[in-house]
Amino acid sequence: MTTTGVVWDPVYLEHVTDEGHPDHPRRLETLYRYLQDPAMNRRFTTIDPTAATDEEILLVHSSAYLKQVKATATRESSALSADTLTCGRSYPVAAMAVGGTIEAVRQVLAGRLSHALVLARPPGHHAERSRAMGYCIFNNVAITGMAARTAMGLARVMVVDWDLHHGNGTQHAFERDPTVFFFSSHQFPHYPGTGHLSETGLGAGEGTTMNVPLNRGCGDGEFTALYQRLLTPVVRAFKPELILVSAGFDIHADDPLGGMMVTPMGFAGLTRLILDLARQTCAGRVVFCLEGGYNAEALADSALAMLNELTGRTSTDVDALAASADPARLNPIMDRCIRTHRRFWYPLDGGGAKNGGDEQNQHHGGIRPQVGADYCRQGL
């Protein structure tokens, strides 16, 4: 029996920013009202969050930065960066956002839940090792991915980020680490300015970062087709033991900060696609985590569409959704991504590399494992 866990708690409304700030508590208030409805509430298991420990936060962030964040608890209002505002409760709430994400993963790995959705704030994917940015204080997904590798014993973790903005903090946390694959689609050029196609990882991690920079205007069909064609073969080759998703709802057509055209149907389709990939590769172990999304009604509608997929109330036809993509918008970025990454991942060529697909590589199913590793990334 499929059991869906959801992290949500009034504590996440206690991180209060200025009235006009996009990451204001009201962005979650509409969704939380829906989740309180008894008819909705009995469809999932609520995960009670706890605060992350200093040791967990320090897996990604520096001790000096943690000290800086803790100091905000003594002030009614302050700013960690020009766009990342805090109140006296922001530090404990941010620690609870990390802790809720980690707890969701613990319960999924323990088999108590099939998968989970984390609806916490503040978001995290812009937070760097030693600084806040983009409304993000601690990098919830990066810390959790690091904890999964170091404390929970997983060999490989996949991070998928469909937020409107590139997850610079997450990429930088893992760009030298071949055991964590980071896949990001994002509007480009756009804040924060990172996420170019050429950013493929560094050193031993080269090839385990895939950026898909998009022009504004992509909708349900384009997103689904891109993920089907680019993410699917890489996940199957990398064989993660856990998938973490930075689920940004600012790609919704009505988001005030965005330029994309995704609807709740598109979020349902992306959820279904990743759920199916997780079932094929890592026993269904996937945790979706809220990042951006600054239209409260759009966020609520989209999160509920995802919840319908997670709980089995709907099953979106991913192929039909992908077939609606505009080829003129889709094909150029698809082709550029495949040309950039096929030297690392032969399956992007449909199972065999166009260049260097010799008999040895074909013997390994179109991919050659790196020496000393059991994941399927082509060694350079």
N, C-alpha and C positions, 0 to 999 in steps of 0.2 A: 504494500500500500504506500502510495506517495504521500509524504508529509512535507508540507512547506512551512518553513520558519520565517518569521518577520521580526526584525528589530525595529521597534518604535516605542517612544517613551516621551512623556511631557518634559523630561529634563532637556531634550534637544531644542526646546523652545526658549530655554533660559539664556542662550547665547544671543544677546540683544545688541543690534547695531543701530546706526542712525535710521530715522524713519524712511529716508529715501534710498537706503542701501539695498542693492538687489538681494543679498543674503539676509533677509529679515525673517523673523520667526513666522510671519504670515505665509511664507511660501510652503510651509508644512501644515498649517492649521486646517486648511480645507481637506487635505488628504487624511489627516488624523481624525477628522469628524466622520469620514466614511469608514475608517477602520474600527471606530468605536461602535458602529451599528452591529447589533447581535447577529444579524443574518450574514454579515461579512466576517465578523470576528471569529465565528466558529469554523470558517473554512481554512484557517491557518493556525499554527502554534506560535504564540508570542514568545520571543526570546528576550529575557530580562538582561539588559546590559550591565556590565561592571566596568569600572575605570581601568584602563591599561596601566600597568606598572611602569615605573621609570625605566626598568631594564628593557621592557618591550619597546617603549618609545625610542630608547637609545640604540635600538637595532638599526634605525635609519637616521635619526637626528643627533646633532652634537649636544654635549652636556651644556655648553654655553647657551645654546639656543633654548634648550629645555628650561634652563634657569631664567632666561628672558621671558618665556611664556608664563612660567609660574609667577613672576613678579607682577603680571597684569592683574592677579587676584587681589592685589592691595589697592587697586585704583578703580573708581566707578566707570571710567571710560578711558581708553587709550588706543593707540594704533601700532600694530606690529609692522605694517607697511602702509603705503599710501592708500591701498584699497582693502586692507585686512584690519578691521576694527574689532575692538574687544571691550567687554565689560568685566565686572568683578567675577562673573560666573563663567567666563569664556574658557579659562584653563580647565576646570573640572569637566565642563561639557565636552570640550575637545578630547580630553582623555577618555570620556565615556563613548565618544564616537569611534575612537580606535578600539576600545575594549569591546564594544558591541559587535564590531566587525570580526575581531578575533574570536569572540564567543560563538558567533554564527558558524565560522569555519570549524571550530572545535566540535560543535554538535553535528555538523555534516560529516566530518571525518570519523566521528564515533558511531555513525549510523543512526543516530537518534532522529535526524532529519534527512530528507532526500536532497534538499537544496534550500537556499535562503535568499531573502531580500532584506537589505539593510537600508532603512529610511531614517538616516541620522544626518545631523549637521553639527558643526560646519563641515563643508566638503574638504577634500584632501589632496587631489592629484597635482596641484601646483606647488605644494609645500616642498621646499628644498631642504637639504641637510641642515643648513644653518640660517634659514630665513623663511618667513611667511610671504605669501603672495597670492593674488587672485582669490581672496576670501578664505584661503586655506591656511590652517594653523599646523596641524599634524597630518602627515600623509597616511591616511587610514589604510588604503589598499597596499601601499608599499610596505608599511610596517607589518601588516597581516601576512603579506607574501613572504617577507623575511622570516617571520615567526613560523610560518608553515614549513619553510626550508630548514631552519636551524633548531626549532624546539619541537616540531611535530613530525620530523623525520621524513618529509617528502623529498623526492629526488628532483622533480621538475614541476614548475608552476607556470601557468599561462595567465597573463594579465591582458584583458581586452578593454579598450577605452573608446567608447563611442560619443563622448562628450563633444560639444561644439569646439572646445578649446583643447589644444594639445596638452597632454599630461606631462609637462616637462619634468616635474619632480619625480614622478614614477620612472620615467625613462632614465633619468640620471642616476637613480638608485640602483638600476639593474643593467645599465648599458655595457658593463664589463663582465657580467655574470651570465655564462652560457646555460645555467640551469633555470633561468626565468626568462620566458619569452614575453616581450611587450609588443602588442599590436594596437595601433591607434589610428582611427579615422577622425579627421578634424577639418574645420574650415581653415583655408590657408590662401593668402597670408592673413593672419588674424592674431590676436593676443594668444599666447605670449611671444609669438614670433619664432618659436622652435617647431620642430616636427617636419623638417624638410625631407623629401623623399630619399636624399642621400644619407640621412642619419640612420645607419643600419647596425649600430653597436660598435664597441671599441675592444681591441685586444682579443682576449678569449671569447668575449661576448659578441664579436662581429657576426652578423647574420641572425641574431636573436632579438633584433629590434626591427619592426616593420611599420613604417609610417605611410599613411594613405592620405595625402593632402588633397582636399576637395575644394572646388569652386562653390560659391553659394548657390542655392537653388536645388540641391539634391533632395529627393523625397523618398518615399517608402520603397519604390522599385529599385532606385539606384543603390540605396544603402543595402538592401537585402541581396541584390545581385553581387555587389562588391564583396560582401561578407561570404557569400556562397562560393564565389570564385577564388578569393584570395585567402580568407581565414580558414576555410574548411580543409584544403589540402595540407596547410601548415600545421594545424592542430593534429590532424591524423598522423603526420610524420613526426612531430615533436613528442607526441604521446604524454601530455601532462597528467599529473596525478590529481590536480585541482585546477579549476578555472575561476579566476576572480574577474568580475566585470565592473569597470567604472562606468556606471550608467548615468550619463548626463541627459537631462530632459530639455536642455537648451537647443537641441536640434529640432524641436517641435516648431511647426510653422508659425505659431503664435507667440514664440518666446521673444521678449523685447530686446535681447542681446544678440539674437541669432540671425542667420540668413538662410537656414535650411527649411525644408518643407515636409518634415516627417509628421505623421499623424499617429494617434494611438494604435492604428492597425500596423504601422511600421514598427513600433516598439514591440508589439505582440509578435510580429514576424521575426525580428532579431532575437527575441527571447526564445522562440521555438527553435530557431536555427542553432543557437548555442546550447539549449537543453539537449537537442538531438546529438550534437557533437560531444557533449559531456557524457552522455550515455554510451556513445561509441568508444570513448577513449579513457574515461576516468570514473566509471561506475556512477555517472550522473552527478558527480560532486562539483557543484558550481554555486557561487555566492555572488549575487548582484548587489552593487553598493551605489547609493545615491551620490552623484557629484553635483553638476549644475542643474538649472531649470528654474526660471524666474517668473513664470506666469503660473500662479497658484492653481488655477483651474486646469490648465494644460498639463501641469505636473501630475495633478490628481487623476485626471482621465487616463493619462499614459501609464502611470504606476498601477492603476486598477486593471488596465488591459494586460500588463505584464503579469499581474497576480492571477488573472483568469487563465493565462497560459501555464503558469507555475502550478496551479491547483487542478489543472485538467478540465476546467469548464469550457475552454476553447482550445482548438488545435489549428493554428493558422497554416494555410497552404503556402509554404515558403516558395515553392516553384512558381506558382501563379503570381505571387507578389513580385518575384524577381523578373518574371517575363514582362512586367509592365514598365521596366526601366527604359529610359530614353537612351538609345545607343549612342547618339551624338554626345551626350553628356557622360555616359558611362565608359565607353571604349577607350578614350585617350588616357584617362588615369589608370584604367585597368592595364593597358599595354605598358605604360611607363613603370608601374609597380612590378609587373612580371619581368620586364627587362632588367630591373634593378636587382631583384631577389632570386631569379632562377639559378644564379651561380651558387646560392646557398641551399636552395630548396628545389630539387628536380621536379617534384609533383606539380609545381606551378606551370610546367610545360605539358601538363596532361599525363605525367607518369614517366617521361623520359626527357632528358635534357637535349635541346637542339644543338648545343655546343658541348662536346666532351661526353656524349652519352655512349661510352664505350661498353664493351661486353662486361667488364667488371662492375660498372655502375648499374647496368641492366640486371645483373645477377642479384643485386641488392634491392630490386624493385624500384629502380630509378633514383635511389638516394644512397649515399655512402656515409655510414656513421663515422663520427669523429673518433679517432683512436682513443681508447680508454673511456669512452662514454657510450651509454646504451640508448641515447636519444638519437633521432634520425636527422641530424644536420650535416650537410655536406662539409667535410673537412677541406680547408683551403691548402 
